[in-house]
Amino acid sequence: MKRIILTALGAALLVFLVFSYALEFVAFDKSFYVQQYKKNNLYAHFSREEADKVTDKLLSYLRYEKMNVQIDTPFFNDKEKRHLVDVKDLLQKESFYCTVLTFIFVLVVIILYFSNDLRITSRITYGTLFFNAGVVGLSMMLTLGILSILNFSMVWTSFHRLVFSNNLWMLNPATDNLIVLFPEAFFNAVVTKLFILMGVVYLFIIACGSWLKAR
């Protein structure tokens, strides 16, 4: 029973960790931002120098600035700055939990190894953990992906209402540079890249789990 609980816990942690590390990779990939700026014709609104400068400042702010501190730039108005505080705090909490849960996952893996009497049992246990994590993660991702394809705006709005306690995220492209910089098409591309990356990782995890169980 102890091994079953630990295996289930390890699988659940792995599902979250794949999402978390993939999110950080996509969220802080500046080359992706530049690619989307070109695709969305952003440079018709802002010069490339201005867009690159504010992007560098924004990414540094989101990753390193202290909690509840607003970004220091006239490019964004007060409403946008307050929303970015929420975004920054959310990303930094996610990064913190990711670090903590990574250590817990490693601990679970170690405990599982020493809780088995035979190496073959360990391989089966690890195989089950990886396989289940991959299947669950891939299933959740595909479900959310189908919903996004059917109605991305609905999914995106629901996400914001779930994670934010205010309406600061409801921006106006006529007055708010943030929504011009990052329109819906940008986030659609973010979700697509995130899902592709996660899908590849989850499939790899499933393959590893199958291989371990079959040995």
Buried (B, 14 or more C-beta within 10 A) or exposed (E): EEBEEBBBBBBBBBBBBBBBBBBBEBBBBEEBBBEBBEEBEBEEBBEEEEBBBBBEBBBEBBBEBEEEEBBEBEBBEEBBBEBBBBBBBEBBEBBEEBEEBBEEBEEBBEBBEEEBEEEEBBBBBBBBBBBBBBBBBBEBBEEBBEEBEEEBEEBBEEBBEEEBEEEBBEBEEEEBBBBBBBBEEBBBBBBBBBBBBBBEBBEEBBEBBBEBBEE
